[in-house]
Amino acid sequence: MSLILAIDQGTTSTRAIVFDAAGAVQATAQRELRQSFPAPGWVEHDPEEIWSATVEVCRAAAEAVGAEVEQIAGIGVTNQRETVVLWERESGRPLHPAIVWQDRRTAERCAELRADGREELVRARTGLLLDPYFSATKLAWMLDQVPGARAAAERGELCAGTIDCFLLWRLSGGEVHATDASNASRTMLFDLRRQEWDEELLELFGVPRELLPEVRDNAADFGVAASLLDRPLPVAGMAGDQQAATFGQACFEPGTLKCTYGTGCFALLNTGDVLLESRHRLLGTVAWRLGGEVCYALEGSVFSAGSTVQWLRDGLGIVADAAETEALAAAADPRQRVHLVPAFTGLGAPWWDPHARGAILGLTREAGRAELARAALEAVGWQTRDLIEAMAADGAAMPSALRVDGGMVANGWAMQFLADALGRPVERPAVTETTAWGAAALAGLQLGLHGSTGDLARGWRLGGRFQPVMAEAERERRYAGWLEAVARVRSPDGPTASG
């Protein structure tokens, strides 16, 4: 039996999962990740903590498989995207905390560039919008704010990259400075059509080319992790978390769609070899690149999904565990129409309003914790519908069902409401660890454990299906209420969904 070790480095935790070649989980280990918020709208991680947690969970998962550890053939890596690290080339020492994808500190810089008419250039080359969500302005900020960083970068003394790149540097003992095409496509510095770093964008954002890694296919030779376990292991697959989940969900055909519910909510629609240019502020992105051939996707990104439930637990203290929200939502008074708009760090697609802030609307004296829990779960469904509506308006072919994954899909009430909000079936896979499995499957392709994506597609299994039961008139009335709530939290000068 051949096994693959998947490293899943996320926003709130770092996990290691050992899969067999069929995708069955053999062992898992997890460690929560601390986030710091040094100023309003700022979000940071400690890269050293990320690295130490990665080593810890990999060794724990390997120990858990016992004697079968000798069957581990290689490693796949998946990661939170857009989060960026800057480190010394010689020592590997980070010069600053990692700036997380949720961070909004460069919102004003993005607004300046937008006012200067630069967004069309960015969108045409990268498929992205000018927003602090992406890596370029974060990296430029670090170069300007860390004393001596820019001069050191220009001398070639520093490295930069997304979390996958930093982990690979450490795994390889500083031998490999590389990333994959999916992560590169999220930096706002990568030309999607030419599949290379764009010199004009590097100049625009003030990022020296010497900082950046080599860009490789998603299934490729990424070097060897020599000291992670007790023997060298090839790193053979790498993808950003949402692309890995799309791969793990076997969305290999154009028109297939998945949505992942973790810290945020991310919908990716496979568009094949067509890079679709959105008119409704969605993103064009690389889904994956295999054998030099690029598969593109249309993406909608929502910043707060599971983090909204986490806020109910840690911020308000109305639940002790996220799982409690399922029973609370089911017990909520159906006459109450409370909307929670979770714009804690702004609104993502299709609004892209970094200055919007969250609100709870529709409160009455009778509303309580059950109604707030229901509103939090409903917000996930309505935000997903915002994304699907924008995709349809862009003329994308829409599938008959939505495949879902991520931690929140264990919540049956939330998944049923999602089906009702969309008016289409929701499919939950038998193996819900699709992000980690996507990274493992990419490694398996490179290592010859899988013959083709067709083999992987035939291995996908349905675990549960949720059919919509809400009447259409009720669905549309309630969705109109959601849109009204969103309109009330948006900033006056925020962009329009079609702008």
C-alpha positions in Angstrom: 0.0 0.0 0.0 1.4 3.4 -1.0 0.7 6.4 1.2 1.1 10.2 0.7 1.6 12.7 3.4 -0.4 15.9 2.8 0.5 19.2 4.6 -2.5 21.4 4.9 -1.4 24.8 6.2 -4.5 26.9 6.8 -5.5 30.2 8.3 -6.6 28.8 11.7 -4.6 25.5 11.9 -1.9 23.4 10.4 -2.7 19.8 9.7 -1.0 16.7 8.3 -3.0 13.9 6.8 -1.7 10.6 5.5 -3.8 9.2 2.7 -3.7 5.9 0.8 -3.8 6.0 -3.0 -7.6 5.7 -3.0 -8.0 8.8 -0.8 -8.8 7.1 2.5 -7.4 8.9 5.6 -5.0 6.7 7.4 -3.8 9.2 10.1 -4.2 12.9 10.9 -2.7 15.5 13.2 -3.6 19.1 13.8 -2.4 22.2 15.6 -4.3 25.4 15.9 -2.6 28.6 14.7 -2.6 31.8 16.6 -3.6 35.0 14.7 -2.5 38.4 15.8 -4.3 41.7 15.1 -1.8 44.5 15.8 -4.1 47.2 14.5 -7.6 47.5 13.2 -7.9 45.5 9.9 -4.4 44.0 10.3 -4.0 40.2 10.5 -0.6 38.5 11.0 0.9 35.0 11.6 4.2 34.0 13.0 6.1 32.1 10.2 8.2 30.3 12.8 5.1 29.0 14.5 3.8 27.8 11.2 7.0 26.0 10.5 7.2 24.4 13.9 3.6 23.3 13.8 4.2 21.8 10.3 7.1 19.7 11.6 5.1 18.7 14.7 1.9 17.5 12.9 3.8 15.7 10.1 5.8 13.7 12.7 2.7 13.0 14.7 0.7 11.8 11.7 3.7 9.6 10.6 3.9 8.1 14.1 0.2 7.4 14.0 0.4 5.2 11.0 3.0 3.0 12.8 4.9 0.5 10.7 3.1 1.7 7.6 5.2 4.9 7.7 7.7 3.2 5.4 4.9 3.2 2.7 4.9 7.0 2.5 6.0 7.7 -1.0 6.0 11.5 -0.9 4.6 14.8 0.2 1.9 17.1 -1.2 1.5 20.7 0.2 -1.5 23.0 0.2 -1.7 26.3 1.9 -3.7 29.5 2.7 -3.2 31.7 -0.3 -2.1 35.3 -0.7 -0.5 35.3 2.8 3.1 36.4 2.2 6.4 35.9 4.0 9.7 37.8 3.6 12.9 36.1 4.8 16.7 36.2 4.7 18.2 34.0 1.9 21.2 33.0 4.0 19.6 32.2 7.3 16.0 31.6 6.5 15.0 34.0 9.2 11.7 35.9 8.6 12.0 39.7 8.7 8.4 40.3 9.6 5.3 38.4 10.7 3.5 36.9 7.7 0.8 39.3 6.5 -2.4 37.3 6.1 -4.8 37.3 3.2 -7.5 38.9 5.4 -5.2 41.9 6.2 -6.5 45.3 4.9 -3.5 47.6 5.8 -2.8 48.3 2.1 -6.4 49.4 1.2 -5.4 53.0 0.7 -2.5 52.0 -1.6 -4.9 49.9 -3.7 -7.3 52.9 -3.8 -4.5 55.2 -5.0 -3.6 52.7 -7.8 -7.3 52.4 -8.7 -7.7 56.1 -8.9 -4.6 56.2 -11.1 -6.3 54.0 -13.6 -4.2 50.9 -13.0 -6.9 48.3 -12.2 -7.5 47.4 -15.8 -3.8 46.6 -16.3 -3.9 44.4 -13.2 -7.1 42.7 -14.2 -6.0 42.1 -17.8 -2.7 40.5 -16.8 -3.6 38.6 -13.6 -7.4 38.1 -13.6 -7.5 39.8 -10.2 -8.7 43.1 -8.9 -6.8 45.8 -7.1 -7.4 44.8 -3.5 -5.3 44.3 -0.3 -6.4 40.7 -0.3 -3.6 39.8 -2.7 0.1 39.5 -2.1 1.7 42.3 -4.1 0.9 45.3 -1.9 1.5 43.3 1.3 5.0 42.5 0.1 5.7 46.1 -1.0 4.6 47.3 2.4 7.1 45.0 4.1 9.9 46.1 1.9 9.1 49.7 2.7 8.4 49.4 6.4 11.1 46.9 7.6 14.4 48.9 7.9 16.9 48.0 5.2 14.6 45.4 3.6 14.3 47.1 0.2 18.0 47.6 -0.2 18.7 44.0 0.9 16.1 42.7 -1.6 17.8 44.6 -4.4 21.1 43.0 -3.4 19.5 39.6 -3.7 19.8 38.8 0.0 16.1 38.2 0.6 13.5 35.7 -0.5 9.7 36.2 -0.6 6.8 34.0 -1.3 3.4 32.7 -0.2 3.2 30.1 2.6 3.8 27.1 0.3 7.0 28.7 -0.9 8.3 29.4 2.7 7.4 25.8 3.7 9.2 24.4 0.7 12.3 26.5 1.5 12.4 25.1 5.0 11.5 21.5 3.9 14.3 21.5 1.4 16.8 23.0 3.8 17.0 26.2 1.7 17.8 24.3 -1.5 14.5 25.1 -3.4 12.9 28.5 -3.8 9.8 27.6 -5.9 6.1 27.9 -5.9 3.3 26.5 -8.1 1.2 28.1 -10.8 -1.9 28.3 -8.7 -0.3 30.2 -5.8 1.7 32.4 -8.2 -1.6 33.4 -9.8 -2.8 34.9 -6.5 0.0 37.4 -6.0 -1.1 40.1 -8.5 2.3 39.8 -10.1 1.8 36.9 -12.4 0.7 37.0 -16.0 -1.9 34.3 -16.4 -1.6 33.9 -20.2 2.2 34.0 -20.4 2.6 32.1 -17.2 5.5 34.2 -15.9 6.2 37.1 -13.5 5.2 40.3 -15.2 7.9 43.0 -15.3 5.5 45.9 -15.7 3.6 44.8 -12.6 6.8 44.2 -10.6 7.7 47.8 -11.4 4.2 49.1 -10.6 4.2 47.5 -7.1 7.9 48.0 -6.4 8.8 44.3 -6.0 12.3 43.3 -7.1 12.3 40.2 -9.4 15.2 38.7 -7.4 12.8 38.1 -4.4 10.5 35.8 -6.2 10.5 32.0 -6.6 10.5 29.9 -9.7 7.0 28.9 -10.8 6.5 25.1 -11.4 3.5 22.9 -12.4 1.3 21.7 -9.6 2.5 18.1 -10.0 6.2 18.5 -10.3 9.6 17.8 -8.7 9.8 20.3 -5.8 12.9 18.8 -4.3 13.4 16.6 -1.2 12.4 17.0 2.4 15.5 15.6 3.9 14.9 15.9 7.6 11.2 16.1 8.2 10.9 12.4 8.9 13.5 9.7 9.4 14.2 9.4 5.6 14.2 11.8 2.6 10.8 12.2 0.9 10.1 13.9 -2.4 7.8 16.9 -2.4 5.8 16.2 -5.5 2.6 18.2 -5.4 1.6 21.7 -4.4 -1.5 23.9 -4.8 -3.2 26.8 -3.1 -6.0 25.6 -0.8 -8.9 26.4 -3.1 -7.3 24.9 -6.2 -6.4 21.9 -4.2 -10.0 21.5 -3.0 -11.2 21.8 -6.6 -8.8 19.1 -7.6 -9.8 16.9 -4.7 -13.4 17.4 -5.6 -12.6 16.0 -9.1 -13.9 19.1 -10.8 -11.9 18.3 -13.9 -14.4 19.2 -16.5 -15.3 22.8 -17.6 -18.5 23.8 -15.9 -18.0 21.8 -12.7 -18.2 23.9 -9.5 -17.1 23.5 -5.9 -17.4 25.7 -2.8 -15.1 25.3 0.2 -16.3 26.5 3.6 -13.5 27.1 6.0 -12.4 30.5 7.5 -13.9 32.0 4.3 -16.0 30.7 1.5 -14.5 30.1 -1.9 -16.4 29.1 -5.1 -14.3 27.9 -8.1 -15.8 27.1 -11.5 -13.7 25.2 -13.9 -13.5 27.1 -17.2 -11.0 24.8 -18.9 -8.5 26.5 -21.3 -10.6 29.7 -21.4 -9.6 32.5 -19.1 -13.0 34.1 -18.6 -12.9 37.9 -18.0 -15.6 38.7 -15.4 -17.8 41.7 -15.7 -19.1 41.3 -12.1 -15.9 41.5 -10.1 -15.1 37.8 -9.9 -11.5 36.6 -10.4 -9.8 34.7 -13.2 -7.2 32.3 -11.8 -5.1 29.3 -12.5 -6.9 26.2 -11.3 -3.8 24.0 -12.0 -1.1 23.5 -14.5 -0.2 19.9 -15.4 2.4 19.0 -18.0 2.7 22.7 -18.9 -1.1 22.8 -19.8 -3.1 25.4 -17.9 -6.6 24.9 -16.6 -8.3 28.1 -15.6 -11.1 28.9 -13.1 -13.6 31.6 -12.3 -13.5 32.3 -8.6 -15.6 34.1 -6.0 -14.1 34.7 -2.6 -16.0 35.5 0.6 -13.8 36.5 3.6 -16.0 35.3 6.5 -17.7 31.9 6.7 -16.4 29.7 9.5 -14.7 32.7 11.0 -18.2 34.1 11.6 -19.1 31.1 13.7 -15.8 31.4 15.4 -16.7 35.0 16.3 -20.0 33.8 17.9 -17.8 31.4 20.0 -14.8 33.6 20.8 -16.1 37.1 20.4 -19.7 36.9 21.8 -19.4 33.7 23.8 -22.9 32.5 22.8 -21.7 29.0 21.9 -18.9 26.9 23.4 -18.4 24.9 20.3 -19.2 25.6 16.6 -21.2 22.4 16.4 -23.8 24.0 18.7 -25.0 26.3 16.0 -26.8 23.5 14.1 -29.3 22.8 17.0 -29.5 26.6 17.8 -30.4 27.5 14.2 -33.0 24.8 14.0 -34.6 26.1 17.2 -34.6 29.8 16.1 -38.0 31.6 15.9 -39.0 31.4 12.2 -40.8 34.8 12.6 -37.5 36.6 13.3 -35.7 37.9 10.3 -32.2 38.8 11.6 -29.4 39.4 9.1 -25.7 39.2 10.2 -23.5 40.7 7.5 -20.0 39.5 8.5 -17.9 42.2 6.9 -15.3 42.1 9.7 -12.5 42.7 7.3 -14.5 44.2 4.5 -16.6 42.5 1.8 -15.2 40.1 -0.8 -16.7 39.1 -4.1 -18.7 40.4 -5.8 -18.5 43.7 -3.8 -14.8 44.1 -3.1 -15.4 46.8 -0.5 -12.5 46.9 2.0 -14.1 49.7 4.0 -17.4 47.9 4.7 -17.9 46.7 8.3 -20.1 44.1 9.8 -23.6 44.6 11.2 -26.5 42.8 12.7 -29.8 44.0 11.4 -33.4 43.2 12.1 -33.1 42.7 15.9 -36.2 42.7 18.0 -36.5 42.2 21.8 -37.4 38.6 21.1 -34.2 37.8 19.2 -31.6 35.9 21.1 -28.6 33.5 20.7 -30.6 31.1 18.5 -31.5 33.8 16.0 -27.9 35.0 15.9 -26.7 31.5 15.2 -29.2 31.1 12.4 -28.3 34.5 10.9 -24.6 33.5 10.9 -25.3 30.3 9.0 -27.7 32.0 6.7 -25.1 34.6 5.9 -22.9 31.8 4.5 -25.7 30.6 2.2 -26.6 34.1 1.0 -23.0 35.0 0.3 -22.6 31.8 -1.7 -25.6 32.9 -3.7 -24.0 36.3 -4.4 -21.1 34.4 -6.0 -23.3 32.0 -8.0 -25.4 34.9 -9.3 -22.3 36.8 -10.4 -21.0 33.7 -12.2 -24.3 33.2 -14.0 -24.3 36.9 -15.0 -20.9 36.5 -16.5 -22.3 33.9 -18.8 -20.5 30.9 -17.2 -22.1 27.5 -17.7 -23.6 26.5 -14.4 -23.8 22.9 -13.1 -26.9 21.2 -11.9 -25.4 20.8 -8.4 -22.8 22.4 -6.1 -20.1 20.3 -4.6 -19.1 21.4 -1.1 -16.3 20.7 1.3 -14.5 22.2 4.4 -15.3 22.2 8.1 -18.7 23.8 7.9 -20.2 21.0 5.7 -20.6 18.8 8.7 -23.4 21.2 9.8 -26.5 19.7 8.2 -28.7 22.7 8.9 -26.3 25.0 7.1 -26.0 22.7 4.1 -29.8 22.4 3.8 -30.2 26.1 4.0 -27.5 26.5 1.3 -29.5 24.3 -1.0 -32.6 26.4 -0.2 -30.8 29.6 -0.8 -29.4 28.5 -4.1 -32.4 26.6 -5.3 -30.2 23.7 -6.5 -28.8 20.5 -4.9 -25.8 20.5 -2.7 -23.4 17.5 -2.8 -21.2 16.6 0.1 -18.4 14.1 -0.7 -17.8 10.9 1.2 -14.2 12.1 1.9 -14.6 15.7 3.1 -10.8 16.3 3.5 -10.8 17.4 -0.1 -8.2 20.2 0.2 -5.5 17.9 1.7 -6.6 15.1 -0.7 -6.2 17.5 -3.6 -2.5 18.1 -2.7 -2.0 14.4 -2.1 -3.6 13.5 -5.4 -1.3 16.0 -7.2 1.7 14.4 -5.6 0.3 11.0 -6.5 0.1 12.0 -10.2 3.8 13.1 -10.1 4.9 9.9 -8.3 2.9 7.6 -10.6 0.4 6.4 -8.0 -2.4 7.7 -10.2 -2.5 7.3 -14.0 -4.6 10.3 -14.8 -7.3 12.8 -13.6 -9.8 10.4 -15.1 -8.7 7.8 -12.5 -9.2 10.3 -9.8 -12.6 11.3 -11.1 -13.8 7.7 -11.0 -12.7 7.5 -7.4 -14.9 10.4 -6.2 -17.8 9.3 -4.0 -21.0 11.1 -2.8 -21.5 11.2 0.9 -24.7 13.2 1.2 -27.1 15.2 -1.0 -29.3 18.1 0.1 -32.3 19.0 -2.0 -33.9 22.5 -1.9 -37.3 22.5 -0.3 -37.9 26.3 0.2 -40.6 27.7 -2.1 -39.2 30.0 -4.8 -41.2 33.0 -3.7 -40.0 32.7 -0.1 -36.4 32.2 -1.3 -36.5 35.4 -3.4 -38.2 37.5 -0.7 -35.5 36.5 1.8 -32.7 37.0 -0.6 -33.9 40.5 -1.3 -33.8 41.1 2.5 -30.1 40.0 2.5 -29.2 42.3 -0.4 -30.8 45.2 1.5 -28.7 44.4 4.6 -25.5 44.3 2.5 -26.4 47.7 1.0 -26.6 49.1 4.5 -23.1 48.1 5.5 -21.2 49.1 2.3 -19.1 52.2 2.2 -20.4 55.1 0.2 -17.4 55.1 -2.2 -17.2 51.3 -2.6 -17.2 49.7 -6.1 -20.3 48.3 -7.6 -20.6 44.5 -8.2 -20.5 45.1 -11.9 -17.8 47.7 -11.8 
